[in-house]
Amino acid sequence: MVFLGLLIVNVTFIAYQGDMSHYLRVREFLKATAEECACGAAQYYDTEAFSRGAMVINEEEAEKYVAYITQKAEQVLAGGSGGTLAYEMNIEGQGGPGGGEPSGSPAVVVKLTLTTADLFRLPFLKAEQVARAAKYELVGTGGE
């Protein structure tokens, strides 16, 4: 009886350790992907505004870049945990829409959300969504 109890506890612990390791790897991958998206999107600046001395991020090109990177990341995740990878991209410090003058250093914030089947096999643990975010700010730009 004692042996059976210890066996169940050990199998539960091993399953938990394996699932937690996978969960942490997925979180780390999403964080690195979010940082890549934010950093890369911030590099697409409006050349005309830059010629006037202002750093303004080109929202259309930045959006295309983030969509491309998240598509590739979703393909990588399809081999492991699968699921659907969605993103939100916000550009801060750019003034109003239509290319107004920037109100400070521009920054790109990208939030990735992976929605998948439960990442844990144990019935008392549940993780069906993993979200990570990153912010990349261009400091020292815009005539400061």
C-alpha positions in Angstrom: 0.0 0.0 0.0 2.8 2.4 0.9 4.7 1.5 -2.3 1.6 2.2 -4.4 1.2 5.6 -2.7 4.8 6.5 -3.3 4.6 5.4 -6.9 1.6 7.6 -7.5 3.3 10.6 -5.9 6.5 10.1 -7.9 4.7 9.7 -11.2 2.7 12.8 -10.4 5.9 14.7 -9.6 7.6 13.5 -12.8 4.6 14.5 -14.9 4.5 17.9 -13.2 8.2 18.5 -13.8 8.0 17.6 -17.5 5.0 19.7 -18.1 6.4 22.7 -16.2 9.6 22.5 -18.1 7.7 22.6 -21.4 5.5 25.5 -20.1 8.7 27.5 -19.2 10.3 26.8 -22.6 7.1 28.0 -24.3 7.1 31.2 -22.2 10.8 31.8 -22.9 10.2 31.3 -26.6 7.3 33.8 -26.6 9.3 36.4 -24.7 12.2 36.1 -27.2 9.7 36.3 -30.1 8.0 39.4 -28.6 11.4 41.1 -28.1 12.3 40.3 -31.7 9.0 41.7 -32.9 9.3 44.9 -30.9 12.9 45.5 -31.8 12.5 44.8 -35.5 9.3 46.8 -35.8 11.0 49.8 -34.2 13.6 49.8 -37.0 11.1 50.6 -39.6 11.1 54.4 -39.4 9.6 57.0 -41.7 12.5 58.3 -43.8 10.8 61.6 -44.7 10.2 62.4 -41.0 13.7 61.3 -40.2 15.1 63.8 -42.8 13.3 66.6 -40.8 15.0 65.4 -37.6 12.0 63.4 -36.1 12.0 59.7 -35.5 8.6 58.3 -36.5 7.9 54.6 -36.8 6.3 53.5 -40.1 3.2 51.6 -38.7 2.4 49.8 -41.9 5.8 48.3 -42.3 6.1 47.5 -38.6 2.8 45.7 -38.7 4.0 43.6 -41.7 7.2 42.7 -39.8 5.4 41.6 -36.6 2.8 39.6 -38.6 5.7 37.8 -40.5 7.6 37.0 -37.3 4.5 35.7 -35.5 3.6 33.5 -38.5 7.1 31.9 -38.4 6.9 31.5 -34.6 3.5 29.8 -34.9 5.0 27.4 -37.4 7.7 26.5 -34.9 5.2 26.1 -32.1 3.1 23.8 -34.3 5.7 21.1 -33.8 5.4 21.2 -30.0 2.4 22.6 -28.2 0.5 23.9 -31.2 -2.2 26.4 -30.8 -2.9 29.8 -32.2 -0.5 32.7 -31.8 -2.1 36.2 -31.8 -0.4 39.6 -31.4 -1.2 43.1 -30.4 1.2 45.9 -31.5 1.0 49.5 -30.2 3.3 52.4 -31.1 3.6 55.0 -28.3 5.1 58.5 -28.4 4.3 59.2 -32.1 1.7 61.9 -31.9 -1.7 61.4 -33.5 -2.6 59.3 -36.5 -1.7 60.7 -39.9 1.9 61.5 -39.1 1.6 64.3 -36.5 4.7 65.4 -34.8 6.0 63.0 -32.1 5.4 63.7 -28.5 8.5 61.9 -27.2 10.7 58.9 -27.9 8.7 56.4 -30.0 8.3 53.0 -28.6 6.8 49.7 -29.9 4.9 47.4 -27.5 4.2 43.9 -28.7 2.0 41.4 -26.8 1.9 37.8 -27.9 -0.8 35.4 -26.7 -0.7 31.7 -27.4 -4.0 29.9 -27.0 -3.6 26.1 -27.0 -4.8 22.9 -25.4 -4.0 22.4 -21.8 -0.2 22.4 -21.3 -0.4 20.3 -18.2 -1.5 16.7 -18.1 -2.4 16.7 -14.4 -6.1 17.4 -13.8 -5.6 20.0 -11.1 -3.4 22.2 -13.2 -4.6 24.2 -16.2 -2.8 26.5 -18.6 -4.5 27.1 -21.9 -3.1 30.6 -22.6 0.4 32.0 -22.4 1.0 35.7 -22.9 4.3 37.6 -23.0 5.0 41.2 -23.9 8.0 43.3 -24.9 8.7 47.0 -25.3 11.4 48.6 -27.4 11.9 52.3 -27.1 14.1 54.5 -29.2 15.7 56.7 -26.6 17.5 59.9 -27.4 15.6 60.6 -30.6 13.2 63.3 -31.7 15.4 66.3 -30.9 15.9 65.6 -27.2 
